[in-house]
Amino acid sequence: MDEAQSALLAWADAWRQGGDAPLPDVPSVAFGISCALAEVNDALPLAADYRAAPLCTGDPDDLVLKLAEMPGEKVAKVKVGLYEAVRDGMVVNLLLEAVPELTLRLDANRAWTPLKAQQFAKYVNPDNRSRIAFLEEPCKTVTTRAPLPGNRHRDCLGRKPARSGFSLCG
């Protein structure tokens, strides 16, 4: 929390002084600032789809049936980092392979070390990686960057940030 507050205050100081400060590296702060700027600049869309992505819990066989029957765009969230990286990778692969139209949002709640994050990336089928919308808070600390190709960070308007690449821990 202190890190987020410090990042926000530093950015706000630069913004108030008229600087074109880049968004902070703290994802939650960068997202919040991007939303605030979109509001200030009257850039938010007038209409939006506010459906929540269902959280995938329970029996994978039941999940596959529920996800396959979802109307419209098939997007779901999976908590990873609760078990071993190989198991998480297997579950992600199972869901993505069983429901070809599915896109997943993953959340590790900072449960992984950089090594665990890299192990997870190794177990996710490269053909499925482009269907992972994002991986939220993967690591306990920001110590290393481990790319997971095909993923993307987005701001509140769905735009890619200026910095390139996707990082599991950074």
Secondary structure, 3 states (H helix, E strand, C coil): CHHHHHHHHHHHHHHHCCCCCCCCCCHHHHHHHHHHHHHHCCCCCCCCCCCCCCECCCCHHHHHHHHHCCCCCCEEEEECCCCCHHHHHHHHHHHHHHCCCCEEEEECCCCECHHHHHHHHHHCCCCCHHHEEEEECCECCCCCCCCCCCCCCCCCCCCCCCCCCCCCCC
